[in-house]
Structures are given as structure tokens and as C-alpha cells.
Amino acid sequence: MKLGDELSRHRAIKKVAVTLPDGEHLNFSPGQHNLLLKQVIEEFLPRFGQGCQVLYVGDTADKFLFMNRPILNALHFFELSHEELPDIIAFDPSRNWLFLIEAVHSSGTVSEIRMLELKRLTQSCPSEIIFVTAFLSKRDFRKWAAEIAWETEVWIADNPDHLIHFNGDKFLGPHKI
């Protein structure tokens, strides 16, 4: 073994394997937050963002783990710095929708203030913006419900086929049972 290899002390740390909609594979560092990111990419996007391209994903250990700068630049997305970015950015070119998704484990809902910040940062973007807050469970959602902004969406991983709409009149109406 080379001295450099011996001194680097590489460890075999388990990673969270994630497959993007285009089939590309990423490895996230372990942890609850990254497990939720995996669920958003592999469960939420196929259900509610069919055909989306993931443009950005920030791992807890590597905030710039995946980024498609050419498409973000083409969408006139703001200058990217990790403090301002949501956890996931996905683009649906067929509907011209840009999903800005916050995955909440210990902080970070799309609150009224956060939504205003993101709106300012995306003011030059020609796409329609969809704000989503994602949770692992209803229990986690209950802890943060009071902070979620109106006119946003909530997705809960343990009930993946449903969304909670914080925008009343847009979806008000009877449901066929």
C-alpha cells in the first residue's frame, strides 16, 4: 500500500443510492434528510412531476452534489449559492414548471419569508414556479404546519399518492368517492 493511501484513512461509509429520473445514479451521505431527498426524487417526482429533469440536488455533506448549470442558466435562474438554494430543483419542460422543493427533517419549510426570498431570486425565470415542502411523515408535518406558506404544496413520503394544497380556491370542489 502506498503511503498516501495509508495516510488518507479512507473509510467505507454506507451511502444512500439515488436514481434520478433520467437514470443517472447519485450517492448521498447517510441520514434522515438525505433519505427524504431520495423519496422526493424517486417517489414525488414520478407522481407529480412526470417528465421532470432534476437540475439541482444538495446533499447534506455536499451542497453541490448535482447541478445542471446549462439548463439553470437558460432558465435565468439566480446566481447559485448554497445558502439560498432549495434542497431540490426540478424542471418540467412540457409544462414550463420549475419545482423548488424543501425537504424538511430538522428545519427549512417553504415559509412565507422563504417563499418571498425564492420569488425575488427567480423573478427573471420565465417558468411557473411550484413551491413544495416535503416531509417523511404526518408527524413531522404536524410539527411544521403552522410555518408553511399559502399557495404552496406539501408532500408527505409515507402517503406518497397525495398532496396537501395550501391554496384553497384553486382546488376547491367536490371529490368523487
Residue, then its C-alpha position, 0 to 999 in steps of 0.5 A: m500500500k502506498l503511503g498516501d493511501e495509508l495516510s488518507r484513512h479512507r473509510a467505507i461509509k454506507k451511502v444512500a443510492v439515488t436514481l434520478p429520473d433520467g437514470e443517472h445514479l447519485n450517492f448521498s451521505p447517510g441520514q434522515h434528510n438525505l433519505l427524504l431527498k431520495q423519496v422526493i426524487e424517486e417517489f414525488l417526482p414520478r407522481f407529480g412531476q412526470g417528465c421532470q429533469v432534476l437540475y439541482v440536488g444538495d446533499t447534506a455533506d455536499k451542497f453541490l452534489f448535482m447541478n445542471r448549470p446549462i439548463l439553470n442558466a437558460l432558465h435565468f435562474f439566480e446566481l447559485s449559492h448554497e445558502e439560498l438554494p432549495d434542497i431540490i430543483a426540478f424542471d418540467p419542460s412540457r409544462n414550463w414548471l420549475f419545482l423548488i422543493e424543501a425537504v424538511h427533517s430538522s428545519g427549512t419549510v417553504s415559509e412565507i419569508r422563504m417563499l418571498e426570498l425564492k420569488r425575488l431570486t427567480q423573478s427573471c425565470p420565465s417558468e411557473i414556479i411550484f413551491v413544495t415542502a416535503f416531509l417523511s411523515k404526518r408527524d413531522f408535518r404536524k410539527w411544521a404546519a403552522e410555518i408553511a406558506w399559502e399557495t404552496e404544496v406539501w408532500i408527505a413520503d409515507n402517503p406518497d399518492h397525495l398532496i396537501h394544497f395550501n391554496g384553497d380556491k384553486f382546488l376547491g370542489p367536490h371529490k368523487i368517492 
